[in-house]
Amino acid sequence: MKSAAAIGAALLTLACSAGSSPAPQASALAAPLPARFPSGDVQLAFTLDLPAGAAPFPAVVLGHGSGLVTRQQLTWLSSQFTRLGFAVLRFDKRGAGESTGTYTNVGVANSERMFPILADDIANGVRFLRTRTEIDPKKIGLAGNSQAGWILPYAARALGDASFVVILAGPVCSVGLEIYYSDLAEFSQRPLDEVYALLPKFSGADGYDPMPVLREVHTPTLWLLGDDDRSIPVRNTVANLTALKAEGRPFEWRTYPGLGHSLGPQIWDDIAPWVARFR
């Protein structure tokens, strides 16, 4: 899976090419914002971006991709949601930037332990926003890219009442299968049809499997997926989403021919009307 820094840089470029967003205008706050919000014994440093207009605002808590992600790397995504009228909470991942705690790289062996911890950080971000009078506590969603595709549904299940989830290029398959796929595809010119033909040979450890959690998620969720993604197996992801939707889960997805893991500006033509109903 590509690092969040590389993905963020690519998406910052595409966000700028999609048109500059007006700077968020802060409305009067009921109380000064603290420097951090708590998540267990960790303190997470954050920025709260506000859109133009009058409070209270609907809001989005941003999740992280893989790596030592700071809130500065989430500016591109925040600007798109503030443009759509949402306040955005973006924070330094635990152990990164100005947040306390220890950063731990996630792999197959520790994914079942680490994803619940990272999901708690997201859920605690939502709980923090619900203490703020400039935020509508009944209109808070989640969004993020790549590795966040495993983490955000876990947080949504824990919360039970998140308004929505938006996942950019996030996998719906086990961590083991995703790594196997990316090892075959990410840094090669091998045709993707050939890569997918090799996936049934995967016999390694799965690590975290999102399917049991997703079967218990009742939050409307939208995935944005590039057909030419060489980091996550989109065909497997779509097959799993199709099965989950048939079971009654409120899931939707959009696929984009020719786009890879960094996607492109056209995704916002689909995201904007989809999230508008949650404002």
C-alpha positions in Angstrom: 0.0 0.0 0.0 1.4 3.4 -0.9 2.4 5.7 1.9 -0.1 8.3 2.9 2.4 11.1 2.1 2.6 10.0 -1.5 -1.1 9.7 -1.8 -1.7 13.0 -0.1 0.7 14.8 -2.4 -1.0 13.4 -5.5 -4.4 14.2 -4.2 -3.4 17.7 -3.2 -2.4 18.3 -6.8 -5.8 17.0 -8.1 -7.7 18.9 -5.5 -6.1 22.2 -6.6 -6.7 21.3 -10.3 -10.4 20.8 -9.5 -10.7 24.5 -8.5 -9.5 26.5 -5.5 -11.7 26.4 -2.4 -12.5 29.5 -0.4 -10.7 29.7 2.9 -12.8 28.4 5.7 -14.3 31.2 7.8 -14.4 30.6 11.5 -17.6 31.5 13.3 -17.7 32.5 17.0 -16.7 29.6 19.2 -18.5 28.9 22.4 -15.2 28.2 24.2 -11.6 28.2 23.2 -10.4 25.1 21.4 -7.9 23.0 23.3 -4.7 21.9 21.6 -5.6 18.2 21.7 -8.5 15.9 22.4 -8.2 12.7 24.4 -8.3 9.1 23.2 -7.7 6.9 26.2 -4.3 7.7 27.5 -3.3 9.5 24.3 -3.7 13.2 23.4 -4.3 13.8 19.7 -3.3 17.2 18.3 -5.9 18.6 15.8 -7.1 21.4 13.6 -10.8 22.1 13.2 -11.5 23.7 9.8 -14.9 25.5 9.6 -16.7 26.3 6.3 -18.3 29.6 5.5 -21.6 30.4 7.1 -23.2 30.2 10.5 -22.8 27.4 13.1 -23.8 24.8 14.0 -22.2 22.9 11.1 -22.4 19.3 9.9 -18.9 17.8 10.3 -16.5 15.2 9.1 -13.7 13.4 11.1 -10.9 12.4 8.8 -9.1 9.1 9.1 -5.6 8.3 8.0 -3.8 6.3 5.4 -0.8 4.2 6.3 2.4 5.8 7.7 3.2 8.7 10.0 0.3 10.9 8.9 0.0 14.4 10.2 -3.0 16.8 9.9 -1.1 18.9 7.4 -1.2 15.9 5.0 -5.0 15.9 5.3 -5.4 19.5 4.2 -6.3 18.5 0.6 -9.2 16.4 1.8 -10.4 18.9 4.4 -10.6 21.7 1.8 -12.9 19.7 -0.3 -15.3 19.0 2.5 -15.3 22.6 3.8 -16.1 23.7 0.3 -19.2 21.4 0.6 -20.3 23.1 3.8 -18.8 20.6 6.4 -16.6 21.4 9.3 -13.6 19.1 9.4 -11.6 17.6 12.2 -8.2 16.5 11.1 -5.6 15.3 13.6 -2.1 14.0 13.8 -2.1 10.2 14.0 -1.1 8.8 17.4 2.7 9.0 17.7 3.0 11.4 14.7 3.3 15.2 14.6 2.3 16.8 17.9 0.1 13.8 19.1 1.3 11.7 22.0 1.4 7.9 22.0 3.5 5.5 20.0 3.3 5.1 16.3 3.1 1.5 15.2 3.3 0.4 11.6 0.4 -2.0 10.7 1.0 -5.3 9.0 -0.6 -8.7 8.8 0.6 -9.8 12.3 -0.6 -6.8 14.3 -3.6 -5.6 12.2 -6.3 -7.2 14.3 -4.8 -5.4 17.4 -4.0 -2.1 15.8 -7.1 -1.3 13.7 -9.4 -1.2 16.8 -7.0 1.2 18.5 -6.9 3.5 15.5 -10.7 3.2 15.1 -11.1 4.4 18.8 -9.1 7.5 17.9 -11.6 8.3 15.1 -14.6 7.6 17.4 -13.2 9.8 20.1 -12.8 12.5 17.5 -16.5 12.3 16.9 -17.2 12.3 20.6 -15.0 15.4 21.0 -16.9 17.3 18.2 -20.2 16.5 20.0 -19.0 18.7 22.9 -18.6 21.7 20.6 -21.5 24.0 20.1 -20.3 25.1 16.6 -20.9 21.5 15.4 -24.3 19.8 14.9 -23.9 16.7 17.1 -26.4 14.7 15.0 -24.6 15.3 11.7 -21.1 14.0 11.9 -19.6 11.7 9.3 -16.3 10.0 8.6 -14.0 10.1 5.6 -10.5 8.9 4.7 -8.4 7.1 2.1 -6.5 3.9 1.7 -5.8 2.2 5.1 -8.7 4.2 6.5 -10.9 1.9 4.5 -10.3 -0.7 7.2 -10.5 1.7 10.1 -13.5 3.9 9.4 -16.1 1.1 9.3 -14.8 -0.2 12.6 -15.3 3.2 14.1 -18.8 3.5 12.5 -19.8 0.2 14.1 -18.5 1.3 17.5 -20.3 4.7 17.3 -23.6 3.2 15.9 -24.9 6.7 14.9 -22.3 8.3 12.6 -24.2 10.0 9.7 -22.1 8.6 6.9 -18.8 7.3 5.8 -16.8 8.2 2.6 -13.9 6.0 1.7 -11.4 6.8 -1.1 -9.5 3.9 -2.5 -10.0 1.8 0.6 -9.9 -2.1 0.5 -12.6 -4.5 1.3 -10.5 -7.6 1.7 -8.1 -9.0 4.3 -4.8 -7.2 5.0 -2.9 -10.3 3.9 -4.6 -10.4 0.5 -4.1 -6.6 0.0 -0.4 -6.9 0.7 -0.1 -10.0 -1.6 -1.9 -8.0 -4.4 0.2 -4.9 -4.0 3.4 -6.9 -3.9 2.4 -8.3 -7.3 1.1 -5.2 -8.9 2.3 -2.0 -7.3 5.8 -1.7 -8.6 5.5 -3.8 -11.8 4.1 -3.4 -15.3 2.4 -6.8 -15.1 -1.1 -6.6 -16.6 -3.8 -6.5 -14.0 -5.7 -9.4 -15.5 -2.6 -11.5 -14.8 -2.3 -10.2 -11.3 -5.9 -11.0 -10.5 -5.5 -14.5 -12.0 -2.8 -15.1 -9.4 -4.8 -14.0 -6.4 -6.5 -17.4 -5.8 -3.0 -18.8 -5.1 -2.7 -16.6 -2.0 -2.2 -18.9 1.0 -0.7 -16.6 3.6 -2.1 -15.2 6.8 -5.1 -13.0 6.4 -4.6 -10.7 9.4 -7.5 -8.4 9.8 -10.6 -9.3 7.7 -13.1 -6.5 7.5 -16.1 -8.6 6.4 -17.4 -9.5 9.9 -17.3 -5.8 11.0 -18.9 -4.6 7.7 -21.8 -7.0 8.2 -22.6 -5.1 11.4 -22.3 -1.6 10.0 -25.6 0.2 9.4 -24.1 3.6 8.4 -24.5 4.7 4.8 -21.1 4.3 3.2 -19.7 5.3 -0.2 -16.5 3.9 -1.7 -14.6 5.6 -4.5 -12.4 3.1 -6.4 -10.1 3.3 -9.4 -10.2 0.3 -11.7 -6.5 0.6 -12.4 -5.5 0.7 -8.7 -2.3 -1.3 -8.1 -2.3 -0.9 -4.4 -5.7 -2.5 -3.5 -7.6 -5.3 -5.3 -10.6 -3.3 -6.5 -12.2 -6.3 -8.2 -12.2 -8.3 -5.0 -13.4 -5.2 -3.1 -16.4 -4.7 -5.5 -17.3 -8.4 -5.3 -17.3 -8.2 -1.5 -19.3 -5.0 -1.5 -21.8 -6.6 -3.9 -22.3 -9.5 -1.5 -22.7 -7.1 1.5 -25.2 -4.9 -0.3 -27.2 -8.1 -1.2 -27.3 -8.8 2.6 -28.9 -5.4 3.2 -26.0 -3.2 4.1 -26.4 0.5 3.1 -23.3 0.5 0.9 -22.6 2.2 -2.4 -19.6 2.5 -4.6 -18.3 4.2 -7.7 -15.6 2.8 -10.0 -13.5 4.9 -12.4 -11.9 3.3 -15.5 -8.3 4.5 -15.9 -7.8 5.8 -12.4 -5.4 4.4 -9.9 -4.9 4.6 -6.1 -4.7 8.4 -6.1 -8.0 8.7 -8.0 -8.8 12.0 -9.7 -10.9 15.2 -9.4 -14.0 13.7 -11.0 -14.7 11.7 -7.9 -16.0 14.9 -6.3 -18.8 15.1 -8.8 -20.1 11.9 -7.1 -19.2 12.7 -3.6 -20.8 16.2 -3.5 -24.4 15.1 -4.2 -24.1 12.0 -2.1 -23.0 13.8 1.1 -25.4 16.7 0.5 -28.3 14.7 2.0 -26.4 14.6 5.3 -26.0 18.3 5.7 
